[in-house]
Amino acid sequence: MANTSTRTLRLLSLLQTHRYWPGTELAERLGVSVRTLRRDIDRLRELGYPVEAQRGVDGGYQLAAGAALPPLMIDDEEAVALAVGLQTAAQGAVEGIAESSVRVLAKVVQVMPPRLRRRVEALRAMTVPAGWGGPGRAGVDPGVLTTLALACRDSEQLRFSYTAADGRHTDRHVEPHRLVPFGRRWYLVAYDLARHDWRSFRVDRLSAPDGTGARFRPRDLPAADAAEFVRAGLENLPRPYQVEVLVDAPAATVRERMGRWSTVEEIDAEHCRVHMTTDSLDWPTMALGALDADFRVLNPPELLDQLHNWATRFNRAYAKGR
């Protein structure tokens, strides 16, 4: 049996992973008697954790909402994901919470063990911000991101499997350069050693990255930076969407809010024309919605269909919430 402090932390971790735990099952997971489990539950309550109990043969326990926020138990991957999310918010990705995000980030990083702090710092240093767009898709494993970031920082060659858009699987051997978040995706910019050329890889199509231990001398990227390289690659896609929109807002304001993934032409003091090239209409839709300004879509027609579909869903949600 583990000592009392270790067992209490284990109990807290289990309660935070399930909405409800039958008492007998929870005691079995901890390797203690039901009576000892009750004492451990009481100890958590004394520490400020609101644990509710359901009595009876099928009785059990669950964490409830309390009057104050007690300490949370999170694993390594969750800690890295939390820090990355706070960094994104601290950079202004979510309006109104940048200052509080900086304060929370400072607290989280301060208490991180060195091994986790190293991963978080590598991801921050090896990421080239691309302006509007926020973090990558939720489906991207934070562990994969930090593995890539560390290889970029340490100039270590990588091997990984990659699935192309047509479904073909290939093994890649690269010299990683930088990570770029664009829209709701992440991209790895790297020099492909087999193809002897620079490439950008969608991280959600990349699996099993593994450092080889071989170091390399960084090469000169054929672009101003990694973000520009990814943008140029998207413009060369066989059938990208060429978005053109008239916006009722000053060009400087639109440039600040939309970042580098658009070209903004000033029409007059209160109007501008926006051009975007993308392989998905999701992020232009979200970017235009976040402008807080009226706009008119000139191209492509598919964007009008997308706006109509989103507006219909939002109207339904509004009607249900009234």
GIVEN-V745312 format. One record per residue. RES is the residue in three letters. PSI is psi as a letter, one per 40 degrees, with the letter a starting at -180 (* if undefined). Layout:
RES&PSI / RES&PSI
//
This chain:
MET&h / ALA&i / ASN&i / THR&d / SER&d / THR&d / ARG&d / THR&d / LEU&d / ARG&d / LEU&d / LEU&d / SER&d / LEU&d / LEU&d / GLN&e / THR&e / HIS&i / ARG&d / TYR&h / TRP&h / PRO&i / GLY&d / THR&d / GLU&d / LEU&d / ALA&d / GLU&d / ARG&d / LEU&e / GLY&f / VAL&i / SER&i / VAL&d / ARG&d / THR&d / LEU&d / ARG&d / ARG&d / ASP&d / ILE&d / ASP&d / ARG&d / LEU&d / ARG&d / GLU&d / LEU&e / GLY&e / TYR&h / PRO&g / VAL&h / GLU&i / ALA&h / GLN&h / ARG&i / GLY&a / VAL&d / ASP&f / GLY&i / GLY&a / TYR&i / GLN&i / LEU&h / ALA&i / ALA&h / GLY&a / ALA&d / ALA&i / LEU&h / PRO&i / PRO&i / LEU&i / MET&h / ILE&i / ASP&a / ASP&d / GLU&d / GLU&d / ALA&d / VAL&d / ALA&d / LEU&d / ALA&d / VAL&d / GLY&d / LEU&d / GLN&d / THR&d / ALA&d / ALA&d / GLN&e / GLY&e / ALA&d / VAL&h / GLU&h / GLY&e / ILE&e / ALA&d / GLU&d / SER&d / SER&d / VAL&d / ARG&d / VAL&d / LEU&d / ALA&d / LYS&d / VAL&d / VAL&d / GLN&d / VAL&e / MET&i / PRO&i / PRO&d / ARG&d / LEU&d / ARG&d / ARG&d / ARG&d / VAL&d / GLU&d / ALA&d / LEU&d / ARG&d / ALA&d / MET&e / THR&h / VAL&h / PRO&i / ALA&e / GLY&a / TRP&i / GLY&d / GLY&a / PRO&i / GLY&a / ARG&i / ALA&d / GLY&e / VAL&h / ASP&h / PRO&d / GLY&d / VAL&d / LEU&d / THR&d / THR&d / LEU&d / ALA&d / LEU&d / ALA&d / CYS&d / ARG&d / ASP&e / SER&f / GLU&h / GLN&i / LEU&i / ARG&i / PHE&i / SER&i / TYR&h / THR&h / ALA&i / ALA&d / ASP&e / GLY&e / ARG&h / HIS&h / THR&i / ASP&h / ARG&i / HIS&h / VAL&i / GLU&h / PRO&i / HIS&c / ARG&i / LEU&i / VAL&h / PRO&h / PHE&h / GLY&b / ARG&f / ARG&i / TRP&i / TYR&i / LEU&h / VAL&h / ALA&i / TYR&h / ASP&h / LEU&d / ALA&d / ARG&e / HIS&f / ASP&i / TRP&i / ARG&i / SER&h / PHE&h / ARG&h / VAL&d / ASP&e / ARG&e / LEU&h / SER&i / ALA&f / PRO&h / ASP&h / GLY&h / THR&e / GLY&e / ALA&h / ARG&i / PHE&i / ARG&h / PRO&h / ARG&i / ASP&h / LEU&h / PRO&f / ALA&i / ALA&d / ASP&a / ALA&d / ALA&d / GLU&d / PHE&d / VAL&d / ARG&d / ALA&d / GLY&d / LEU&d / GLU&d / ASN&e / LEU&i / PRO&d / ARG&g / PRO&i / TYR&h / GLN&h / VAL&h / GLU&h / VAL&h / LEU&h / VAL&h / ASP&g / ALA&i / PRO&i / ALA&d / ALA&d / THR&d / VAL&d / ARG&d / GLU&d / ARG&d / MET&e / GLY&a / ARG&e / TRP&f / SER&i / THR&h / VAL&h / GLU&h / GLU&h / ILE&d / ASP&a / ALA&d / GLU&e / HIS&i / CYS&i / ARG&h / VAL&h / HIS&h / MET&i / THR&h / THR&i / ASP&e / SER&i / LEU&e / ASP&d / TRP&d / PRO&d / THR&d / MET&d / ALA&d / LEU&d / GLY&d / ALA&e / LEU&d / ASP&f / ALA&i / ASP&i / PHE&i / ARG&h / VAL&h / LEU&d / ASN&i / PRO&i / PRO&d / GLU&d / LEU&d / LEU&d / ASP&d / GLN&d / LEU&d / HIS&d / ASN&d / TRP&d / ALA&d / THR&d / ARG&d / PHE&d / ASN&d / ARG&d / ALA&d / TYR&d / ALA&d / LYS&d / GLY&e / ARG&*
//
